[in-house]
Amino acid sequence: MLAQAQSAPVVLIAEDDPNDLLLLHLAYKRTGLGHLSLRFLPDGQLIIDYIVGRGQYSDREEFPLPSLLVLDLSMPRFDGLQLLDLRDTRRPVIQFPVVVFSGSASDAVHRNATSYDFVTAYFIKSERFDNMPPLLDQIRTEWHCRQKYVNPAPVLPQ
C-alpha cells in the first residue's frame, strides 16, 4: 500500500487554514480523485523547500515533484505571489500547473496571479462545502491534461 501511495501523482496543496484543509479533504474524498496523492503544507517556505527538493524534501522517491500545485496566496513565511514569481537563474521555479485558491476577490490580485502562464485557474475561497467540487473538478481536469502532455499517445509507424 505504501509503494502505491508513493507512485501516485502528487497534488501539492499550499494551505494554512485548518477549515479550508478540512473542506478540501472532505471534497477530495467525495469526488473520486483517490488516484492522486494530496500533500498538504502550511507555509510558503515549506512549499519552496518541497519544490526545490531541499532539506527534509530532498528524497525525490519519497517527495516527487508535484503534477499540480493548489496555492493559497496568503501563506505564512513566503506568500503565494512571491512563490509564483520565484526564479532560479531567470527561469521560474514552478514548472507545472498551478490552481490558485485564494480568499481575495480583488481584481488586481486576480490579474497578478493569473498573469503567469502556469496558473491555469483562480478560485475564491468559500466557507461552504458545496463550493469545493468546482475546485476539485479543476484539479481533475488539470491532471488529465497533464497526463496527455506527459504521456502522449504513441505514434504508430505507417
C-alpha positions as CSV (number, residue, x, y, z in Angstrom):
1,M,0.0,0.0,0.0
2,L,2.8,2.4,0.8
3,A,4.6,1.8,-2.5
4,Q,1.3,2.5,-4.3
5,A,0.8,5.8,-2.4
6,Q,4.4,6.9,-3.3
7,S,3.9,6.3,-7.0
8,A,0.5,8.1,-7.1
9,P,0.6,11.5,-8.8
10,V,1.1,14.3,-6.3
11,V,-1.1,17.3,-5.9
12,L,0.7,19.7,-3.6
13,I,-1.7,21.9,-1.6
14,A,-0.4,25.1,0.0
15,E,-2.9,25.9,2.6
16,D,-2.6,27.1,6.2
17,D,-6.2,27.4,7.3
18,P,-7.4,24.3,9.0
19,N,-11.1,24.9,8.0
20,D,-10.1,25.1,4.3
21,L,-8.0,22.0,4.7
22,L,-10.9,20.1,6.1
23,L,-13.2,21.2,3.3
24,L,-10.7,20.3,0.7
25,H,-10.1,16.9,2.3
26,L,-13.8,16.1,2.6
27,A,-14.5,17.2,-1.0
28,Y,-11.5,15.1,-2.2
29,K,-12.9,12.0,-0.6
30,R,-16.3,12.5,-2.4
31,T,-15.1,13.3,-5.9
32,G,-13.3,10.2,-7.0
33,L,-9.8,11.7,-7.0
34,G,-8.4,8.9,-4.9
35,H,-5.8,8.0,-7.5
36,L,-4.0,11.3,-6.6
37,S,-1.8,11.8,-3.6
38,L,-2.6,15.0,-1.8
39,R,0.2,16.6,0.1
40,F,-0.7,19.5,2.4
41,L,1.9,22.0,3.5
42,P,1.1,25.0,5.7
43,D,3.5,27.7,4.7
44,G,5.3,29.1,1.7
45,Q,8.8,28.3,2.8
46,L,7.9,24.6,3.1
47,I,6.3,24.7,-0.4
48,I,9.6,26.1,-1.8
49,D,11.7,23.5,0.1
50,Y,9.4,20.8,-1.3
51,I,9.5,22.1,-4.9
52,V,13.3,22.5,-5.0
53,G,14.0,19.3,-3.0
54,R,15.7,21.0,-0.1
55,G,16.2,19.7,3.5
56,Q,13.6,17.1,4.5
57,Y,12.2,17.0,1.0
58,S,15.5,16.1,-0.8
59,D,14.5,12.5,-1.4
60,R,12.6,12.6,-4.7
61,E,11.4,9.0,-4.3
62,E,9.5,10.0,-1.2
63,F,8.7,13.6,-2.2
64,P,8.3,13.6,-6.0
65,L,7.7,16.8,-7.9
66,P,4.0,17.6,-7.9
67,S,1.9,17.3,-11.0
68,L,-0.2,20.3,-9.8
69,L,0.1,22.9,-7.1
70,V,-3.1,24.3,-5.4
71,L,-1.9,27.6,-3.9
72,D,-3.3,29.8,-1.3
73,L,-1.9,33.3,-1.8
74,S,-1.9,34.3,1.9
75,M,0.7,32.0,3.3
76,P,3.0,32.5,6.3
77,R,6.8,33.0,5.8
78,F,6.5,33.3,2.0
79,D,3.3,34.4,0.3
80,G,1.8,32.8,-2.8
81,L,2.5,35.8,-5.1
82,Q,6.2,35.7,-4.1
83,L,6.2,32.0,-4.8
84,L,4.7,32.4,-8.3
85,D,7.5,35.0,-9.0
86,L,10.3,32.8,-7.6
87,R,13.1,32.3,-10.2
88,D,16.1,30.1,-10.4
89,T,18.7,31.6,-12.8
90,R,16.0,33.6,-14.6
91,R,13.7,30.6,-15.1
92,P,10.6,30.2,-13.0
93,V,11.0,27.6,-10.3
94,I,7.4,26.4,-10.9
95,Q,7.3,24.1,-14.0
96,F,3.9,22.6,-13.5
97,P,0.3,23.9,-13.5
98,V,-0.9,25.9,-10.5
99,V,-4.5,26.4,-9.4
100,V,-4.9,29.5,-7.1
101,F,-7.2,29.0,-4.2
102,S,-7.5,32.5,-2.6
103,G,-9.5,34.4,-0.1
104,S,-9.0,37.6,-2.3
105,A,-11.7,38.7,-4.7
106,S,-9.6,41.7,-5.7
107,D,-9.3,42.2,-9.5
108,A,-5.7,43.4,-9.1
109,V,-4.7,40.2,-7.2
110,H,-6.6,38.1,-9.7
111,R,-4.8,39.7,-12.6
112,N,-1.4,39.5,-11.0
113,A,-1.8,35.8,-10.1
114,T,-3.2,34.8,-13.5
115,S,-0.5,36.7,-15.4
116,Y,1.8,33.6,-15.0
117,D,1.5,31.1,-17.9
118,F,1.5,28.2,-15.4
119,V,-1.5,29.5,-13.4
120,T,-4.5,27.7,-15.0
121,A,-7.3,28.8,-12.7
122,Y,-8.2,31.1,-9.9
123,F,-10.8,30.1,-7.3
124,I,-12.1,32.4,-4.5
125,K,-12.4,30.6,-1.1
126,S,-15.8,30.0,0.4
127,E,-16.8,28.6,3.8
128,R,-19.4,26.4,2.1
129,F,-18.6,22.8,1.3
130,D,-20.7,22.9,-1.9
131,N,-18.3,25.4,-3.4
132,M,-15.4,22.8,-3.2
133,P,-16.4,20.5,-6.1
134,P,-15.6,23.1,-8.8
135,L,-12.1,23.4,-7.4
136,L,-11.7,19.6,-7.4
137,D,-13.1,19.4,-10.9
138,Q,-10.4,21.8,-12.0
139,I,-7.8,19.6,-10.3
140,R,-9.2,16.5,-12.1
141,T,-9.1,18.5,-15.4
142,E,-5.5,19.6,-14.9
143,W,-4.4,16.1,-14.0
144,H,-6.0,14.6,-17.2
145,C,-4.5,17.4,-19.3
146,R,-1.1,16.9,-17.7
147,Q,-1.2,13.1,-18.4
148,K,-1.9,13.7,-22.1
149,Y,1.1,16.1,-22.2
150,V,3.5,14.0,-20.2
151,N,2.4,10.6,-21.7
152,P,1.2,11.4,-25.2
153,A,-0.4,8.6,-27.2
154,P,2.3,6.7,-29.2
155,V,2.5,7.5,-32.9
156,L,2.4,4.2,-34.9
157,P,4.6,3.9,-38.0
158,Q,2.7,3.7,-41.2
